[in-house]
Amino acid sequence: MQRSRRGGINRFVKRFMMTILAVMFMAAGVAGFFMFTMSGNEWLEQLLSYGNELSFRAEGLDLRFEQWTDSLETRFEQMIPETVRPFFD
């Protein structure tokens, strides 16, 4: 039995692609390892601090919005005449 040239080329291409895929997975693993070492932890801590800062700002905006809606509510309550107010309670 003779092997065709085309079969040899196909096997070479498959091996080459598998090698490239294996190297890519190894590189991803090494990158993940380095990401969670000291420099990676510093980067994650910095990201966490930015997230906390954004969370505090969002809470501040929520508090301001709540105060604004409360002030609007009191203004509308003041606009209602005294004779009609018991119907709104």
C-alpha positions as CSV (number, residue, x, y, z in Angstrom):
1,M,0.0,0.0,0.0
2,Q,1.3,3.4,-1.0
3,R,0.4,6.5,0.9
4,S,-0.6,9.4,-1.1
5,R,1.0,12.8,-1.0
6,R,-2.2,14.4,-0.1
7,G,-2.6,12.2,3.1
8,G,0.9,13.2,4.2
9,I,0.2,16.9,3.8
10,N,-3.1,16.5,5.6
11,R,-1.4,14.8,8.6
12,F,1.3,17.5,8.6
13,V,-1.4,20.3,8.6
14,K,-3.3,18.5,11.4
15,R,-0.2,18.1,13.5
16,F,0.8,21.7,12.9
17,M,-2.7,23.0,13.9
18,M,-2.7,20.8,17.0
19,T,0.7,22.1,18.0
20,I,-0.4,25.7,17.5
21,L,-3.5,25.1,19.6
22,A,-1.5,23.4,22.3
23,V,1.0,26.3,22.4
24,M,-1.9,28.8,22.6
25,F,-3.4,26.9,25.6
26,M,0.0,26.8,27.3
27,A,0.4,30.6,26.8
28,A,-3.1,31.2,28.2
29,G,-2.2,29.1,31.2
30,V,1.1,31.0,31.8
31,A,-0.7,34.3,31.3
32,G,-3.3,33.2,33.9
33,F,-0.6,32.2,36.3
34,F,1.2,35.5,36.0
35,M,-2.1,37.4,36.3
36,F,-2.7,35.9,39.8
37,T,0.8,36.4,41.1
38,M,1.9,39.5,42.9
39,S,1.6,41.9,40.0
40,G,-1.7,40.4,39.1
41,N,-3.0,40.7,42.6
42,E,-2.1,44.4,42.6
43,W,-3.9,44.9,39.3
44,L,-7.0,43.1,40.7
45,E,-6.9,45.2,43.9
46,Q,-6.7,48.4,41.9
47,L,-9.7,47.2,39.8
48,L,-11.6,46.4,43.0
49,S,-10.8,49.8,44.4
50,Y,-12.2,51.5,41.3
51,G,-15.3,49.3,41.5
52,N,-15.8,50.4,45.2
53,E,-15.3,54.0,44.3
54,L,-18.0,53.7,41.5
55,S,-20.3,52.0,44.0
56,F,-19.9,54.8,46.5
57,R,-20.6,57.4,43.8
58,A,-23.7,55.5,42.7
59,E,-24.9,55.4,46.3
60,G,-24.3,59.2,46.5
61,L,-26.3,59.7,43.3
62,D,-29.1,57.5,44.7
63,L,-29.2,59.5,47.9
64,R,-29.3,62.8,46.0
65,F,-32.1,61.5,43.8
66,E,-34.0,60.4,46.9
67,Q,-33.6,63.8,48.5
68,W,-34.7,65.5,45.2
69,T,-37.9,63.4,45.0
70,D,-38.6,64.0,48.7
71,S,-38.3,67.8,48.1
72,L,-40.6,67.5,45.1
73,E,-43.1,65.6,47.2
74,T,-43.1,68.2,49.9
75,R,-43.6,71.0,47.4
76,F,-46.6,69.2,45.9
77,E,-48.0,68.7,49.3
78,Q,-47.7,72.4,50.1
79,M,-49.5,73.2,46.8
80,I,-52.5,71.2,47.9
81,P,-55.1,73.4,49.6
82,E,-55.8,72.8,53.3
83,T,-59.4,71.8,52.7
84,V,-58.5,69.1,50.2
85,R,-55.5,67.6,52.1
86,P,-57.5,65.1,54.2
87,F,-58.5,63.3,51.0
88,F,-54.9,62.6,50.1
89,D,-53.9,61.1,53.5
